[in-house]
Amino acid sequence: MSGEGRVALVTGASQGIGRGIALRLAQDGFDVTVVDLATQEDKGLEVVQEIHDLGRKAIFVAGDVSRRDDVFAAVDQAVDSLGGFDVMVNNAGIAQVRPFLEITEEDLETIYRVNVHSVVWGIQAAAAKFDQLGHPGKIVSAASIAAIQGFPILGAYSSTKFAVRGLVQTAAQELAPRGITVNAYGPGIVGTSMWDLIDAELSKVNGKPIGQNLKENVESIALGRIETPEDVAKVVSFLTGPDSDYVTGQVLLVDGGMLYN
């Protein structure tokens, strides 16, 4: 178990991909700090219990990842409660479905605070803590196939994921002398509540019945099925484990064969 005796922090971990990542890292031997909004505490505590059931330690920390102080405080709590800090997973994110000409100032401010600012704060907080503890570490963030190719009606979302890709590349270069690796995972179409939202919003825009947009997108996947959080978590397991020690600055697509980068 590559994470034995180590501590990971996962943001947005009360459900969906984040929950899948937190549970996989626990299976890998990590103790896990589950971070999410206070409104998600009940779900977050359920994930904590699932991790306990796997024989690992876990805590829930309420925080808004768009706020720098909250992210730094969550990292501090991981060390105080679990005794260390080795891996940061900046998983939290939101989607927006909006025709390009209808994107508002509020839309951009909201999605950039959650999808981009949080990654900056997460990288900064993790690097500072690794330095304080005197050891290297691994930082992994949520990108998307939309970090490689922009998608219609997902303009603002796509731009945030392109931004994450840029942040990963630059942070990887700056932090390499400290022994810190910085990478990202790029999911495709994952069967979570986020894609339920995207499907419903696309239906409003193009008039297709609920479920039709999702069905058509899944049909474009070479491997012929929708992605699961566990599919994503396997890639994060690699990026947080020793087999990825010589990998940095990369966005690793995990999309079942949608894009070929």
Long-range contacts (C-beta under 8 A, 24 or more apart in sequence): 1-27, 1-28, 1-29, 2-28, 2-29, 2-237, 2-240, 2-241, 2-242, 2-243, 3-28, 3-29, 3-30, 3-86, 3-87, 3-240, 3-241, 4-29, 5-29, 6-30, 6-31, 6-84, 6-86, 6-87, 7-31, 7-32, 7-33, 7-78, 7-79, 7-82, 7-83, 7-84, 7-85, 7-86, 7-87, 8-32, 8-33, 8-86, 8-87, 8-88, 8-89, 8-240, 9-33, 9-35, 9-74, 9-75, 9-78, 9-85, 9-87, 9-88, 9-89, 9-126, 10-34, 10-35, 10-89, 10-91, 11-35, 11-36, 11-63, 11-65, 11-71, 11-74, 11-89, 11-90, 11-91, 11-92, 11-118, 11-122, 12-36, 12-65, 12-91, 12-92, 12-93, 12-142, 13-44, 13-47, 13-91, 14-40, 14-41, 14-43, 14-44, 14-46, 14-47, 14-60, 15-40, 15-43, 15-47, 15-192, 15-193, 16-190, 16-192, 16-193, 16-194, 16-229, 17-91, 17-142, 17-187, 17-190, 17-192, 17-229, 17-232, 17-233, 18-89, 18-91, 18-92, 19-43, 19-47, 19-229, 20-228, 20-229, 20-230, 20-232, 20-233, 21-89, 21-91, 21-229, 21-232, 21-233, 21-236, 22-47, 22-51, 22-58, 23-47, 23-50, 23-51, 23-54, 23-233, 24-230, 24-233, 24-234, 24-236, 24-237, 25-87, 25-89, 25-233, 25-236, 25-237, 25-240, 26-50, 26-51, 26-54, 26-56, 26-58, 27-54, 28-237, 28-240, 28-241, 29-56, 30-56, 30-86, 30-87, 30-240, 31-56, 31-57, 31-58, 31-82, 31-83, 31-84, 32-56, 32-57, 32-58, 33-58, 33-59, 33-61, 33-74, 33-77, 33-78, 33-81, 33-82, 34-58, 34-59, 34-60, 34-61, 35-60, 35-61, 35-62, 35-63, 35-65, 35-74, 35-92, 36-60, 36-62, 36-63, 36-92, 37-62, 37-63, 37-64, 38-62, 57-82, 65-90, 65-92, 65-114, 65-118, 65-121, 65-122, 66-113, 66-114, 66-117, 66-118, 67-121, 68-117, 68-121, 68-124, 71-118, 71-121, 71-122, 71-125, 72-121, 72-124, 72-125, 72-128, 74-125, 75-125, 75-126, 75-128, 75-129, 76-129, 79-129, 79-133, 84-133, 85-126, 85-129, 85-130, 85-133, 85-137, 86-135, 86-137, 86-138, 87-137, 87-138, 87-139, 87-140, 87-240, 88-122, 88-123, 88-125, 88-126, 88-137, 88-138, 88-139, 88-140, 89-140, 89-141, 89-236, 89-240, 90-118, 90-119, 90-122, 90-123, 90-139, 90-140, 90-141, 90-142, 91-141, 91-142, 92-118, 92-142, 93-118, 93-142, 93-160, 94-194, 95-154, 95-157, 95-194, 95-197, 95-198, 96-154, 96-156, 96-157, 97-153, 97-154, 97-157, 97-197, 97-198, 97-201, 97-202, 97-205, 98-153, 98-155, 98-156, 98-201, 99-153, 99-205, 100-152, 100-153, 100-155, 103-155, 103-156, 107-156, 108-156, 111-156, 111-157, 111-160, 112-160, 112-163, 115-157, 115-160, 115-161, 115-163, 115-164, 116-160, 116-163, 116-164, 116-167, 119-164, 119-167, 120-167, 123-167, 123-171, 123-175, 123-182, 126-180, 127-171, 127-175, 127-178, 127-180, 130-178, 130-180, 131-178, 135-179, 136-178, 136-179, 136-180, 136-181, 137-179, 137-180, 138-180, 138-181, 138-183, 138-239, 138-240, 138-244, 139-171, 139-175, 139-180, 139-181, 139-182, 139-183, 140-182, 140-183, 140-184, 140-185, 140-236, 140-239, 140-240, 141-167, 141-168, 141-182, 141-183, 141-184, 141-185, 142-184, 142-185, 142-187, 143-168, 143-184, 143-185, 143-186, 143-251, 144-186, 144-187, 144-188, 145-186, 145-187, 145-188, 145-253, 145-255, 145-258, 145-259, 147-184, 147-186, 147-251, 148-186, 148-251, 148-253, 148-259, 148-261, 149-259, 153-201, 153-202, 153-205, 154-198, 161-186, 164-251, 165-251, 168-249, 168-250, 168-251, 169-249, 172-248, 172-249, 172-250, 173-249, 176-248, 181-239, 181-244, 181-245, 181-247, 181-248, 182-248, 182-249, 183-239, 183-244, 183-247, 183-248, 183-249, 183-250, 183-251, 183-252, 184-250, 184-251, 184-252, 185-232, 185-235, 185-236, 185-239, 185-251, 185-252, 185-254, 186-251, 186-252, 186-253, 186-254, 186-255, 187-227, 187-231, 187-232, 187-254, 187-255, 188-221, 188-227, 188-253, 188-254, 188-255, 188-256, 188-258, 188-259, 189-214, 189-217, 189-218, 189-221, 189-226, 189-227, 189-255, 189-256, 189-258, 190-226, 190-227, 190-228, 190-229, 190-231, 190-232, 191-226, 191-227, 191-228, 192-229, 220-258, 221-255, 221-256, 221-257, 221-258, 222-256, 222-257, 222-258, 223-256, 223-257, 224-256, 225-256, 227-254, 227-255, 227-256, 231-256
